Structure formats: C-alpha cells, structure tokens
Amino acid sequence: MRLRRPLSILLGILGAGLLQPPSRRPRPVQKRGRRRWRTPAALYALISHPLPRALLGWDLVRRDVRWVPVAPGTRCVEVGSGGAFYTARLARHLGRGGLLVALDPEPAGVPKAVRRRLRGRPAARVAPLGGDGQRLPLADESVDVLFYGYSLEEMPDPPGALGEAHRVLRPGGHLVLFLWRPVMRGRRRIATEAIAAALFEAQSVRRGPQNIRARYRKPARPAVPAQSPEAEKAGTAWATPF
Ligand SMILES: C[S@@+](CC[C@H](N)C(=O)[O-])C[C@H]1O[C@@H](n2cnc3c(N)ncnc32)[C@H](O)[C@@H]1O
C-alpha cells in the first residue's frame, strides 16, 4: 500500500499525457477566449474500458456509484452520459422504481451494452435525453440527484452549468461531481469548486492525484414563516444564488 500513491501519481502523469491533444492535431475549439476540450470520439472506446479506467483514475464502477444517494423512486440525471461507463451500474444502483435520465448533447439511445447488462436485472428505467448541461431541458426543482462523471470539465462554462444544476435540483437534492484533474485545471477548477461550495453544502469531497470526487447537497428551503423579515431575506438569497 506504500507504493499506491507514487504509482497513482505515475499513472496520473501517463493519463494526463494520454488525454492531452498531440500538438500536431488541431487545437481544441476556442470559445469566448477560452480553450474548450472535447474528448475525441476515438478515445471513448479506450477510456470507457474498465481496465484503463481502473488504472488511470481508480475508477471502480461498483464503488463509484455509491456516491449517489438512493431512496425509493429516485429521479437521477446522468449529465454527459456519452461513454456510458456508469449508466448500467447507476441504473442498477437506483433500483426498480427509480428513473435514470441519460443526458448528452449527442444521445445515441440506450446503448446496446447497457441494455445487455440490465436484461433481467432489477434496475431503474433508463431514458436517453438530448441536451446541453449548460441549459438543462428540465423543470425547476424536478430532480433528486445530478451525476456528472467527468463531463462538467468538457463544458465551456462549468460555473454556469452549476447554476443550472442548482435550478433543476429539488431542495435537499444531491449533486455528485467527478472531475478529471488533467482536464479541469488551475483557475477554472478553483472557480468551479468555489461556485459549487457557494451554491451547495459539501457533504463529502475526496481528492486523488487524478480525480476529485464530491457530493454536495442543495440546502432545503429555510423553515421560517412566510411574512417574517427572515423569510424575506431567505427568499432573496434563494432567488440570487451568485
Ligand atoms: C469524458 S466523457 C464522459 C462520459 C461518461 N460520463 C463516462 O464516464 O464514460 C464527457 C461527456 O460529456 C459530454 N458533454 C460534453 N459537453 C457537454 C455539455 N455541454 N452538456 C452535456 N454533456 C456534455 C460528452 O458528450 C461526453 O459524453
């Protein structure tokens, strides 16, 4: 176990190298003066395979989905479900009676592999949905859990996307964030984490050499009488999250 950290750092460096675009390839698209990362489609097959994911990011799907709190009938949205690395296991974790919306800008239905893994097993219903994580096609306060498995870092404006997360989560709902450090770096990561901490209550945060895993909770509405000055204050704070 003494070797685990240096080994982990070494794998992190290799992982970062793997995910950096080679210099002879076209640079990522510039958006509003900021570089925008998109994982090349060809990399999905590789990074969605359990072996490299376990080696590079200590991603163990069965363990990772336990970050998602479950109650009967939980409505969970997997934002950026593309590689479907987590989808089947999340559906099983949520269990019968739950709903898992698999949202991606380019949804391809429920992938065959996911359907195969779920066949005959108790699991939540999986509903694919096309949409942008920065403008979620979901009603206010309609979701129990939002899960981002290394997808927030691909959005041009992660703090703005967290504002959307706050809008669609019900009070008391949970936000589960997995961030991949090589792609989410420097001031961008600091700003993202600062907004997450301002909008939500941090419940658990684990920082590894390559990954940050965190679970936040949207504060429940304050239980104060509607007409009191406290209620007015709380109401204003609620309406202006930033
Ligand atoms: C590195 S992949 C991770 C996919 C999957 N969660 C996994 O772990 O295999 C990032 C995902 O984020 C999605 N994504 C990128 N920009 C997005 C956006 N603006 N809104 C929602 N998803 C987005 C991509 O389509 C892709 O599926």
The ligand as an SDF file (V2000), in Angstrom:
LIG
                    3D

 27 29  0  0  0  0  0  0  0  0999 V2000
  -15.1890   12.1900  -20.8950 C   0  0  0  0  0  0  0  0  0  0  0  0
  -16.8390   11.8910  -21.4180 S   0  0  0  0  0  0  0  0  0  0  0  0
  -17.5070   11.0400  -20.0220 C   0  0  0  0  0  0  0  0  0  0  0  0
  -18.6600   10.2120  -20.4460 C   0  0  0  0  0  0  0  0  0  0  0  0
  -19.2380    9.3140  -19.3600 C   0  0  0  0  0  0  0  0  0  0  0  0
  -19.7810   10.0660  -18.2370 N   0  0  0  0  0  0  0  0  0  0  0  0
  -18.1970    8.3360  -18.8940 C   0  0  0  0  0  0  0  0  0  0  0  0
  -17.7330    8.4100  -17.7560 O   0  0  0  0  0  0  0  0  0  0  0  0
  -17.8620    7.4600  -19.6850 O   0  0  0  0  0  0  0  0  0  0  0  0
  -17.5890   13.5010  -21.3240 C   0  0  0  0  0  0  0  0  0  0  0  0
  -19.0400   13.5190  -21.7320 C   0  0  0  0  0  0  0  0  0  0  0  0
  -19.5300   14.8440  -21.5330 O   0  0  0  0  0  0  0  0  0  0  0  0
  -20.4020   15.1320  -22.6130 C   0  0  0  0  0  0  0  0  0  0  0  0
  -20.5360   16.5880  -22.7560 N   0  0  0  0  0  0  0  0  0  0  0  0
  -19.6840   17.4750  -23.3370 C   0  0  0  0  0  0  0  0  0  0  0  0
  -20.2060   18.7140  -23.3350 N   0  0  0  0  0  0  0  0  0  0  0  0
  -21.4110   18.6190  -22.7400 C   0  0  0  0  0  0  0  0  0  0  0  0
  -22.4510   19.5480  -22.4590 C   0  0  0  0  0  0  0  0  0  0  0  0
  -22.3340   20.8470  -22.7840 N   0  0  0  0  0  0  0  0  0  0  0  0
  -23.5610   19.1000  -21.8560 N   0  0  0  0  0  0  0  0  0  0  0  0
  -23.7060   17.7910  -21.5160 C   0  0  0  0  0  0  0  0  0  0  0  0
  -22.7540   16.8590  -21.7670 N   0  0  0  0  0  0  0  0  0  0  0  0
  -21.6290   17.2680  -22.3730 C   0  0  0  0  0  0  0  0  0  0  0  0
  -19.7510   14.4700  -23.8080 C   0  0  0  0  0  0  0  0  0  0  0  0
  -20.6700   14.2980  -24.8790 O   0  0  0  0  0  0  0  0  0  0  0  0
  -19.3040   13.1560  -23.1850 C   0  0  0  0  0  0  0  0  0  0  0  0
  -20.3230   12.1960  -23.2400 O   0  0  0  0  0  0  0  0  0  0  0  0
  1  2  1  0
  2  3  1  0
  2 10  1  0
  3  4  1  0
  4  5  1  0
  5  6  1  0
  5  7  1  0
  7  8  2  0
  7  9  1  0
 10 11  1  0
 11 12  1  0
 11 26  1  0
 12 13  1  0
 13 14  1  0
 13 24  1  0
 14 15  1  0
 14 23  1  0
 15 16  2  0
 16 17  1  0
 17 18  1  0
 17 23  2  0
 18 19  1  0
 18 20  2  0
 20 21  1  0
 21 22  2  0
 22 23  1  0
 24 25  1  0
 24 26  1  0
 26 27  1  0
M  CHG  2   2   1   9  -1
M  END
$$$$
